[in-house]
Amino acid sequence: MIEQLRITVLADNYVTGPSLLAEHGISLLIEADGKRVLFDTGQGRVLRDNLATLGIALAPLDAIVLSHGHYDHTGGLSAALEAASPGAIFVHPAAMAAKFVTGERPPYHSIGIPAASREALRAVEERLVWTRAATEVVPGVWCTGEIPRTQSDGASEQRFFLDEESHEPDPLLDDQALFIKTKRGLVIAAGCAHAGVVNTLNHVCSLAGRTEIHALIGGLHLGRASHQQLEAAGNVIHRLNCQVLAPCHCTGMGAHAYFRERFPSLVRDVGAGSSIVIEG
């Protein structure tokens, strides 16, 4: 059970201080009782500079966890591996597939792991840990592996494909979250929650054998969500008695406003440079 937890936002769509840089992406440094885990690496345009501005050394680093195989979560991988040499990199096999997102007409945009990051992964192939199922990263910190899609509300709309001509939908089986067992309760970090907020939170609680969560931080992919989907996400957050809600990255301004109105005492405004500290 983790007693001291600090989650620092290294990359996000927004910043919280001067001299920091923003990009469409997310990277979280998780420090749990002396262990250090990097969850996602952003696009790679701001990670190095923000680390320097914040005066944070990435090394020593115990592990890197990739939430899924999109560029805005994996683009900074080569920079991260240059700065630190973690013992393991946790990633779902489906993250390695080619990935595309729809535009107005084909061919559509490639949004998969960038070439430099693929090279970096190949160079550390012996340290890759494939996470089809829930896997412990360091003591008390787990990645979920695949998240069952039992409910559709809040899940990603079908804009993602495995081929350039959009014939083969991408089920995004690689989407995974982190959960941390602290003395205050479960803390969940989401990269994009492509599996849906409802499915993600329910699955984490099932894995951990809990009926409540303490905190949720990360991208919730609700930028295009309907009011019904926002309500479904809000209802599960309420049902699980969440005490700290820190939506960022792909959550969307409308969803952020919805959460702030519904849960005014829970929502924390976070961005690159901010930290959430949870102590037992």
SERO-4910 file (N, C-alpha, C, O; in steps of 0.05 Angstrom, whole numbers):
BEGIN
 pado doro    nc1    nc2    nc3   cac1   cac2   cac3    cc1    cc2    cc3    oc1    oc2    oc3
  Met    A     17    -24      0      0      0      0     18     25      0     35     28     18
  Ile    A     14     42    -20     31     66    -22     24     87     -2      0     94      2
  Glu    A     44     98     12     39    118     32     44    146     21     29    165     27
  Gln    A     64    149      4     70    176     -7     69    174    -38     84    159    -50
  Leu    A     51    190    -49     48    190    -78     48    219    -89     34    236    -79
  Arg    A     65    223   -109     65    249   -123     62    243   -153     77    227   -164
  Ile    A     43    256   -166     40    255   -195     45    282   -206     31    301   -200
  Thr    A     66    285   -223     74    310   -235     68    309   -265     76    291   -279
  Val    A     54    330   -275     47    331   -303     71    344   -318     78    367   -313
  Leu    A     84    328   -335    107    337   -350     99    348   -378    113    365   -389
  Ala    A     77    337   -389     68    347   -415     37    346   -415     25    327   -405
  Asp    A     25    367   -426     -4    368   -428    -11    389   -448      6    404   -458
  Asn    A    -37    391   -454    -47    412   -473    -45    440   -461    -46    459   -476
  Tyr    A    -42    442   -435    -41    468   -422    -17    468   -402     -6    447   -395
  Val    A     -9    492   -394     12    495   -375      2    510   -350    -19    524   -352
  Thr    A     16    508   -328      8    521   -304     28    540   -293     26    550   -270
  Gly    A     49    546   -309     70    565   -299     86    576   -322     84    566   -345
  Pro    A    101    597   -317    117    610   -337    140    592   -347    150    575   -332
  Ser    A    147    596   -372    170    582   -385    164    553   -391    181    539   -403
  Leu    A    140    543   -384    133    516   -391    120    515   -419    110    535   -428
  Leu    A    121    492   -432    111    489   -459     88    469   -459     87    450   -444
  Ala    A     68    475   -477     45    457   -480     45    444   -507     57    454   -526
  Glu    A     32    421   -509     28    407   -534      3    389   -530     -5    383   -508
  His    A     -8    380   -552    -30    360   -550    -17    333   -543     -7    319   -561
  Gly    A    -18    326   -518     -5    302   -509     -6    301   -479    -15    320   -466
  Ile    A      5    279   -468      5    277   -439     29    260   -430     37    241   -443
  Ser    A     41    268   -408     62    252   -395     61    258   -366     61    281   -357
  Leu    A     60    237   -350     58    239   -321     82    225   -308     88    202   -314
  Leu    A     95    238   -289    116    225   -273    103    217   -246     93    234   -231
  Ile    A    103    191   -241     90    180   -217    112    171   -198    128    153   -204
  Glu    A    113    183   -174    132    176   -154    117    164   -130    102    178   -116
  Ala    A    122    138   -125    106    123   -106    125    109    -87    138     89    -94
  Asp    A    127    120    -62    145    108    -42    173    102    -52    184     81    -48
  Gly    A    184    122    -66    212    120    -76    215    107   -103    236    109   -115
  Lys    A    194     95   -114    195     84   -141    185    105   -161    167    121   -154
  Arg    A    196    106   -185    190    127   -205    181    114   -231    196     98   -243
  Val    A    158    121   -240    146    110   -265    138    133   -283    124    152   -274
  Leu    A    145    132   -308    136    152   -328    113    140   -343    116    119   -356
  Phe    A     90    153   -341     66    144   -355     62    161   -379     53    185   -377
  Asp    A     67    150   -403     66    164   -428     88    186   -431    100    194   -411
  Thr    A     92    195   -455    115    212   -460    108    237   -477    125    251   -486
  Gly    A     82    242   -482     73    264   -499     83    260   -527     91    239   -535
  Gln    A     81    282   -543     91    281   -571    121    281   -573    132    273   -593
  Gly    A    134    291   -551    163    293   -552    174    321   -557    198    325   -557
  Arg    A    156    340   -561    165    367   -567    171    383   -542    186    403   -543
  Val    A    160    375   -519    162    391   -495    174    377   -471    181    389   -451
  Leu    A    177    350   -472    185    335   -449    212    344   -438    215    350   -414
  Arg    A    232    346   -455    259    354   -447    259    382   -434    270    386   -413
  Asp    A    246    401   -448    247    428   -438    232    431   -412    241    446   -394
  Asn    A    209    418   -410    194    420   -385    208    408   -361    207    418   -339
  Leu    A    221    385   -366    238    373   -345    259    393   -335    263    396   -311
  Ala    A    272    406   -354    293    426   -347    281    450   -332    292    458   -312
  Thr    A    259    460   -342    246    483   -329    237    476   -301    240    493   -282
  Leu    A    227    452   -297    218    444   -270    240    434   -252    236    429   -228
  Gly    A    265    432   -264    287    422   -248    285    393   -239    294    386   -218
  Ile    A    272    377   -257    268    349   -251    286    332   -268    286    334   -292
  Ala    A    301    314   -255    317    294   -270    300    269   -273    288    260   -254
  Leu    A    299    259   -298    282    236   -303    295    211   -291    281    192   -282
  Ala    A    321    210   -290    335    187   -278    339    192   -248    343    215   -240
  Pro    A    338    171   -232    333    143   -239    303    139   -244    286    152   -233
  Leu    A    298    120   -262    270    114   -270    267     84   -270    283     69   -281
  Asp    A    246     74   -256    242     45   -254    228     34   -278    233     11   -286
  Ala    A    209     49   -290    193     38   -312    181     60   -328    177     82   -318
  Ile    A    174     53   -353    157     70   -370    133     53   -377    135     30   -383
  Val    A    109     66   -376     84     53   -384     72     69   -406     69     94   -403
  Leu    A     65     56   -428     52     70   -450     22     63   -450     15     39   -451
  Ser    A      5     83   -449    -24     77   -447    -35     66   -472    -54     49   -471
  His    A    -24     73   -496    -32     62   -522    -14     73   -543      4     90   -537
  Gly    A    -18     64   -567      2     70   -588     -3     94   -605      3     93   -629
  His    A    -13    116   -595    -17    141   -610      7    159   -606     20    159   -585
  Tyr    A     12    176   -626     36    193   -626     38    212   -602     60    218   -593
  Asp    A     15    222   -593     15    241   -571     20    229   -544     19    243   -524
  His    A     24    203   -543     31    189   -519     58    175   -520     69    167   -500
  Thr    A     68    172   -544     93    157   -549    115    173   -562    138    163   -565
  Gly    A    109    197   -571    129    212   -587    154    220   -572    175    224   -584
  Gly    A    152    222   -545    175    230   -530    191    206   -519    208    210   -502
  Leu    A    186    182   -529    199    158   -518    229    158   -522    243    151   -503
  Ser    A    238    166   -545    267    166   -550    281    186   -531    303    180   -520
  Ala    A    269    209   -527    280    229   -508    280    218   -480    300    222   -465
  Ala    A    259    205   -472    257    193   -445    279    172   -441    291    171   -420
  Leu    A    283    155   -461    302    134   -458    331    144   -460    349    131   -450
  Glu    A    335    167   -472    361    180   -471    367    192   -443    390    192   -434
  Ala    A    346    201   -430    349    214   -404    351    194   -381    362    200   -361
  Ala    A    339    171   -385    338    150   -364    338    123   -376    332    119   -400
  Ser    A    346    103   -360    347     75   -370    330     58   -351    341     45   -334
  Pro    A    304     58   -356    286     42   -338    290     12   -342    299      3   -363
  Gly    A    284     -3   -321    287    -32   -323    267    -45   -341    272    -67   -351
  Ala    A    244    -32   -346    223    -44   -362    206    -23   -375    202     -1   -364
  Ile    A    195    -29   -399    176    -13   -413    151    -29   -417    152    -50   -430
  Phe    A    129    -21   -406    104    -36   -407     86    -25   -429     80     -1   -430
  Val    A     78    -43   -447     62    -34   -470     46    -58   -480     55    -81   -479
  His    A     22    -53   -490      5    -74   -502     15    -79   -530     22    -60   -544
  Pro    A     15   -104   -539     24   -111   -566     10    -95   -588     22    -89   -608
  Ala    A    -16    -90   -585    -31    -76   -605    -23    -47   -609    -30    -34   -629
  Ala    A     -7    -37   -590      3     -9   -593     22     -7   -617     26     15   -628
  Met    A     34    -29   -625     54    -29   -646     42    -27   -674     56    -23   -694
  Ala    A     16    -31   -676      2    -31   -703      2     -3   -715      4     17   -700
  Ala    A      0     -2   -741     -5     24   -755    -32     34   -746    -51     19   -743
  Lys    A    -35     61   -743    -60     72   -733    -66     98   -748    -48    114   -754
  Phe    A    -92    101   -755   -101    124   -770   -126    136   -758   -141    122   -744
  Val    A   -130    162   -763   -155    175   -755   -168    187   -779   -154    197   -797
  Thr    A   -195    187   -779   -209    197   -802   -207    228   -805   -205    242   -785
  Gly    A   -206    236   -830   -207    265   -837   -231    269   -855   -250    253   -854
  Glu    A   -230    290   -871   -253    295   -890   -254    274   -912   -275    267   -922
  Arg    A   -231    264   -920   -230    244   -942   -204    228   -939   -184    239   -928
  Pro    A   -203    204   -949   -179    188   -948   -159    199   -969   -166    213   -988
  Pro    A   -132    193   -965   -121    177   -943   -121    193   -917   -119    217   -917
  Tyr    A   -125    179   -895   -127    192   -869   -100    194   -855    -80    183   -864
  His    A   -101    209   -833    -76    216   -820    -65    193   -804    -80    179   -790
  Ser    A    -39    188   -806    -26    168   -789    -22    180   -761    -11    202   -759
  Ile    A    -30    166   -741    -27    176   -713    -14    155   -695    -16    156   -671
  Gly    A      0    135   -708     13    114   -692     39    123   -680     46    146   -681
  Ile    A     54    104   -669     79    109   -657     99    120   -678    102    107   -698
  Pro    A    111    143   -673    130    155   -692    154    137   -697    161    120   -680
  Ala    A    167    141   -720    190    124   -727    212    124   -706    223    103   -700
  Ala    A    219    148   -696    241    149   -676    234    134   -651    252    121   -638
  Ser    A    209    134   -643    200    119   -619    200     89   -624    207     73   -607
  Arg    A    193     81   -649    195     52   -656    224     43   -655    229     21   -645
  Glu    A    242     59   -665    270     52   -664    279     49   -635    294     30   -628
  Ala    A    270     68   -618    278     67   -590    267     41   -576    281     29   -560
  Leu    A    243     33   -584    232      8   -572    247    -16   -582    252    -34   -566
  Arg    A    254    -16   -607    270    -39   -618    297    -41   -603    307    -63   -599
  Ala    A    309    -19   -596    335    -19   -583    333    -30   -554    354    -39   -544
  Val    A    309    -30   -542    306    -40   -515    287    -64   -515    272    -68   -495
  Glu    A    287    -79   -536    267   -100   -540    267   -120   -517    247   -131   -509
  Glu    A    291   -125   -505    293   -145   -484    280   -135   -458    276   -150   -439
  Arg    A    274   -109   -457    262    -97   -433    232    -92   -436    219    -82   -418
  Leu    A    221   -100   -459    192    -95   -463    176   -116   -448    182   -140   -448
  Val    A    154   -107   -435    136   -124   -421    108   -120   -434     97    -98   -433
  Trp    A     98   -141   -446     72   -140   -460     49   -142   -440     49   -161   -424
  Thr    A     30   -124   -442     10   -122   -421    -18   -127   -432    -34   -108   -434
  Arg    A    -23   -151   -439    -51   -158   -447    -70   -159   -423    -93   -153   -426
  Ala    A    -59   -166   -401    -75   -168   -376    -62   -149   -355    -41   -138   -359
  Ala    A    -76   -146   -332    -66   -129   -311    -38   -138   -302    -33   -162   -299
  Thr    A    -20   -119   -299      8   -125   -293     18   -105   -272     14    -81   -275
  Glu    A     32   -116   -252     44    -98   -232     70    -86   -243     87   -100   -253
  Val    A     72    -59   -243     94    -45   -254    117    -42   -234    140    -50   -238
  Val    A    110    -31   -211    127    -31   -187    108    -36   -163     84    -35   -167
  Pro    A    118    -43   -140    100    -49   -118     78    -28   -114     84     -4   -109
  Gly    A     53    -36   -115     31    -18   -111     21     -3   -135      0     10   -134
  Val    A     35     -5   -158     28      9   -182     23    -12   -204     41    -27   -210
  Trp    A     -1    -11   -216     -9    -31   -236    -18    -18   -261    -29      4   -261
  Cys    A    -14    -31   -284    -28    -23   -308    -50    -44   -314    -47    -67   -307
  Thr    A    -72    -35   -326    -96    -51   -328    -94    -73   -349   -108    -93   -347
  Gly    A    -77    -69   -370    -80    -86   -393   -106    -79   -407   -117    -57   -403
  Glu    A   -116    -97   -424   -141    -92   -439   -164    -86   -420   -167    -99   -399
  Ile    A   -181    -67   -428   -204    -59   -413   -229    -68   -427   -234    -59   -450
  Pro    A   -245    -86   -416   -270    -96   -429   -289    -73   -435   -294    -55   -418
  Arg    A   -301    -73   -459   -320    -52   -466   -348    -63   -461   -362    -73   -479
  Thr    A   -356    -62   -436   -383    -73   -428   -405    -52   -432   -428    -60   -435
  Gln    A   -398    -27   -432   -417     -5   -436   -407     13   -457   -382     18   -459
  Ser    A   -424     24   -474   -416     41   -496   -414     71   -488   -400     86   -500
  Asp    A   -429     79   -468   -429    107   -460   -402    116   -452   -389    105   -434
  Gly    A   -392    137   -465   -366    148   -458   -343    136   -473   -320    146   -470
  Ala    A   -347    114   -488   -325    102   -503   -320    119   -528   -337    134   -537
  Ser    A   -296    116   -539   -288    131   -563   -306    126   -587   -314    103   -592
  Glu    A   -314    147   -601   -329    143   -626   -311    130   -646   -286    131   -644
  Gln    A   -323    118   -667   -308    104   -687   -296    123   -707   -307    127   -729
  Arg    A   -273    134   -700   -257    151   -719   -230    139   -723   -214    150   -738
  Phe    A   -224    116   -711   -197    106   -711   -196     80   -727   -213     62   -724
  Phe    A   -175     77   -744   -173     54   -762   -144     43   -762   -125     57   -755
  Leu    A   -142     18   -772   -116      5   -774   -105      7   -802    -82     -2   -806
  Asp    A   -120     18   -821   -111     21   -848   -117     48   -859   -135     62   -849
  Glu    A   -101     57   -878   -103     84   -889   -129     90   -902   -137    113   -903
  Glu    A   -143     70   -912   -168     74   -927   -192     70   -909   -215     71   -918
  Ser    A   -188     67   -883   -209     64   -863   -228     41   -868   -252     44   -865
  His    A   -218     18   -876   -234     -6   -879   -235    -22   -853   -255    -35   -848
  Glu    A   -214    -21   -838   -212    -38   -814   -211    -21   -788   -191     -8   -782
  Pro    A   -233    -20   -774   -234     -4   -749   -213    -13   -729   -207    -37   -726
  Asp    A   -202      6   -715   -183      0   -693   -198     -3   -667   -209     16   -657
  Pro    A   -199    -27   -656   -214    -31   -630   -199    -19   -606   -209    -19   -584
  Leu    A   -174     -9   -611   -158      3   -590   -156    -15   -566   -159     -6   -543
  Leu    A   -150    -40   -571   -146    -59   -549   -122    -51   -532   -120    -60   -509
  Asp    A   -104    -35   -543    -80    -27   -528    -86     -6   -507    -69     -1   -490
  Asp    A   -110      6   -507   -116     26   -487   -115     15   -459   -129     -5   -453
  Gln    A    -99     26   -442    -97     17   -414    -93     41   -396    -83     62   -404
  Ala    A   -100     37   -371    -96     58   -350    -77     47   -329    -70     23   -328
  Leu    A    -68     65   -312    -52     58   -288    -70     60   -264    -87     78   -262
  Phe    A    -67     42   -244    -80     47   -218    -60     41   -196    -43     23   -198
  Ile    A    -62     57   -175    -43     58   -154    -58     53   -128    -78     67   -121
  Lys    A    -50     34   -113    -63     27    -87    -49     43    -65    -28     35    -55
  Thr    A    -63     65    -57    -52     81    -35    -68     77    -10    -90     65    -10
  Lys    A    -57     87     12    -72     85     38    -97    102     38   -114     98     55
  Arg    A    -98    122     20   -122    138     18   -143    126     -1   -166    135     -1
  Gly    A   -135    105    -16   -153     93    -35   -140     90    -62   -117     96    -65
  Leu    A   -156     82    -81   -146     78   -108   -142    104   -123   -160    121   -122
  Val    A   -119    107   -136   -114    130   -153   -111    119   -181    -95    101   -186
  Ile    A   -125    131   -200   -125    122   -228   -114    143   -246   -122    167   -244
  Ala    A    -95    136   -263    -85    154   -283    -93    143   -311    -87    120   -317
  Ala    A   -106    160   -327   -115    152   -353    -99    167   -375    -95    191   -372
  Gly    A    -91    153   -396    -78    167   -418    -99    181   -435    -97    205   -439
  Cys    A   -118    166   -445   -140    177   -461   -167    164   -454   -188    175   -462
  Ala    A   -167    142   -440   -192    128   -433   -209    122   -458   -233    127   -459
  His    A   -195    112   -479   -210    105   -504   -231     84   -499   -250     82   -513
  Ala    A   -226     67   -479   -246     46   -472   -271     57   -459   -290     43   -455
  Gly    A   -270     83   -452   -292     96   -439   -287     99   -409   -275     82   -396
  Val    A   -296    122   -398   -292    127   -369   -306    106   -353   -295     96   -333
  Val    A   -330    100   -360   -346     80   -345   -332     53   -344   -328     41   -323
  Asn    A   -324     44   -368   -311     18   -370   -284     18   -355   -278     -2   -341
  Thr    A   -269     39   -358   -243     41   -345   -245     40   -314   -231     24   -301
  Leu    A   -263     56   -303   -265     57   -274   -277     31   -263   -268     21   -242
  Asn    A   -297     20   -277   -308     -5   -267   -288    -28   -268   -287    -44   -250
  His    A   -272    -28   -289   -252    -50   -292   -230    -47   -270   -222    -67   -259
  Val    A   -221    -23   -265   -201    -19   -244   -212    -29   -217   -198    -42   -202
  Cys    A   -236    -21   -211   -248    -29   -185   -251    -60   -184   -247    -71   -163
  Ser    A   -258    -72   -206   -260   -101   -207   -233   -114   -202   -230   -133   -187
  Leu    A   -212   -103   -215   -185   -114   -212   -175   -111   -183   -162   -129   -172
  Ala    A   -181    -88   -171   -170    -82   -145   -188    -92   -122   -180    -91    -99
  Gly    A   -212   -101   -129   -231   -110   -109   -241    -87    -91   -244    -90    -67
  Arg    A   -245    -64   -103   -254    -40    -89   -281    -30   -100   -289    -37   -122
  Thr    A   -295    -15    -84   -320     -2    -92   -319     28    -92   -338     42    -98
  Glu    A   -295     39    -86   -291     68    -86   -264     74    -98   -246     57    -97
  Ile    A   -260     99   -108   -234    108   -116   -229    135   -102   -247    149    -94
  His    A   -204    141    -98   -197    166    -86   -192    189   -106   -201    211   -102
  Ala    A   -178    182   -128   -172    203   -147   -171    192   -176   -164    169   -180
  Leu    A   -177    210   -195   -175    204   -223   -162    227   -237   -171    250   -234
  Ile    A   -140    222   -251   -125    243   -265   -119    233   -293   -114    209   -298
  Gly    A   -120    251   -313   -112    244   -340   -132    252   -361   -151    266   -356
  Gly    A   -127    241   -385   -144    247   -408   -168    228   -408   -165    204   -404
  Leu    A   -192    240   -412   -217    224   -410   -231    223   -437   -253    212   -439
  His    A   -220    235   -458   -230    233   -486   -260    238   -488   -275    221   -498
  Leu    A   -268    261   -478   -297    268   -478   -302    294   -494   -322    306   -491
  Gly    A   -283    301   -511   -285    326   -526   -309    326   -545   -320    348   -551
  Arg    A   -317    303   -555   -340    301   -573   -364    287   -560   -383    279   -573
  Ala    A   -363    285   -534   -383    269   -519   -410    283   -519   -412    308   -518
  Ser    A   -431    267   -521   -459    277   -517   -464    283   -488   -448    274   -471
  His    A   -486    297   -482   -493    301   -454   -498    275   -440   -491    272   -416
  Gln    A   -509    255   -454   -514    229   -442   -488    216   -434   -486    203   -413
  Gln    A   -467    218   -451   -441    207   -445   -428    221   -422   -416    208   -405
  Leu    A   -431    247   -421   -420    262   -398   -434    254   -372   -420    251   -351
  Glu    A   -460    251   -373   -474    242   -349   -466    214   -340   -463    209   -316
  Ala    A   -461    196   -360   -453    169   -353   -426    170   -339   -422    156   -319
  Ala    A   -407    186   -349   -381    189   -336   -384    201   -309   -372    192   -289
  Gly    A   -400    222   -307   -404    235   -281   -417    217   -261   -411    217   -237
  Asn    A   -436    200   -270   -450    182   -252   -431    161   -240   -433    155   -216
  Val    A   -413    151   -256   -395    131   -245   -374    144   -226   -367    132   -206
  Ile    A   -366    168   -232   -348    183   -214   -362    188   -188   -349    185   -166
  His    A   -387    195   -188   -402    200   -164   -407    173   -148   -403    172   -124
  Arg    A   -414    152   -163   -420    127   -150   -395    115   -135   -398    103   -114
  Leu    A   -372    120   -147   -347    110   -135   -335    129   -115   -313    124   -105
  Asn    A   -350    150   -108   -342    168    -86   -314    180    -91   -298    182    -72
  Cys    A   -308    188   -116   -283    200   -122   -279    226   -107   -298    242   -105
  Gln    A   -255    231    -96   -250    254    -80   -233    275    -94   -233    299    -87
  Val    A   -218    267   -114   -201    285   -130   -204    278   -159   -200    256   -167
  Leu    A   -212    299   -175   -216    295   -204   -199    315   -219   -204    339   -216
  Ala    A   -180    305   -234   -161    323   -248   -161    316   -277   -142    303   -287
  Pro    A   -182    325   -292   -183    319   -321   -164    337   -337   -161    360   -331
  Cys    A   -151    325   -357   -133    341   -373   -131    329   -401   -147    312   -409
  His    A   -111    337   -417   -106    328   -444   -131    328   -461   -140    349   -468
  Cys    A   -141    304   -468   -163    302   -488   -191    303   -475   -210    296   -489
  Thr    A   -193    311   -450   -219    310   -437   -239    329   -451   -262    323   -454
  Gly    A   -229    352   -460   -246    371   -474   -257    393   -455   -263    388   -432
  Met    A   -259    417   -466   -267    440   -449   -296    437   -440   -303    444   -417
  Gly    A   -314    426   -457   -341    422   -450   -344    402   -427   -359    407   -408
  Ala    A   -329    380   -428   -330    360   -407   -318    372   -381   -328    367   -359
  His    A   -296    387   -384   -284    399   -360   -304    418   -347   -307    418   -322
  Ala    A   -319    434   -363   -339    452   -351   -361    436   -338   -371    444   -317
  Tyr    A   -369    414   -351   -391    397   -339   -382    387   -312   -397    388   -292
  Phe    A   -357    376   -310   -347    365   -285   -345    387   -264   -351    382   -240
  Arg    A   -335    410   -272   -332    432   -252   -359    441   -241   -361    447   -217
  Glu    A   -380    441   -258   -406    449   -248   -418    427   -230   -431    433   -210
  Arg    A   -414    402   -238   -426    380   -222   -410    374   -197   -422    367   -176
  Phe    A   -384    376   -199   -367    369   -176   -348    392   -169   -324    389   -171
  Pro    A   -359    415   -161   -342    438   -157   -320    435   -136   -299    447   -138
  Ser    A   -324    418   -116   -304    414    -95   -283    393   -102   -263    390    -88
  Leu    A   -288    378   -123   -270    356   -130   -250    363   -152   -227    352   -152
  Val    A   -257    381   -171   -242    385   -195   -217    401   -189   -218    422   -176
  Arg    A   -194    391   -198   -169    405   -197   -161    413   -226   -161    396   -244
  Asp    A   -153    438   -229   -143    447   -255   -113    440   -257    -97    450   -241
  Val    A   -106    422   -275    -78    414   -278    -69    418   -306    -85    421   -325
  Gly    A    -43    420   -309    -30    423   -335      0    418   -330      8    411   -308
  Ala    A     16    421   -351     44    417   -348     55    434   -326     51    459   -326
  Gly    A     69    422   -307     81    436   -285     67    432   -259     78    438   -238
  Ser    A     42    422   -259     27    418   -235     32    390   -223     40    371   -237
  Ser    A     27    388   -197     31    362   -183      7    357   -165     -5    375   -155
  Ile    A      1    331   -163    -19    323   -143     -5    305   -123      8    286   -131
  Val    A     -7    312    -98      6    297    -77    -15    283    -59    -34    297    -50
  Ile    A    -12    257    -55    -31    242    -39    -14    227    -18      3    211    -24
  Glu    A    -20    233      8     -4    222     30    -22    205     48    -45    212     53
  Gly    A    -11    183     57    -26    166     75    -29    178    103    -41    166    121
***
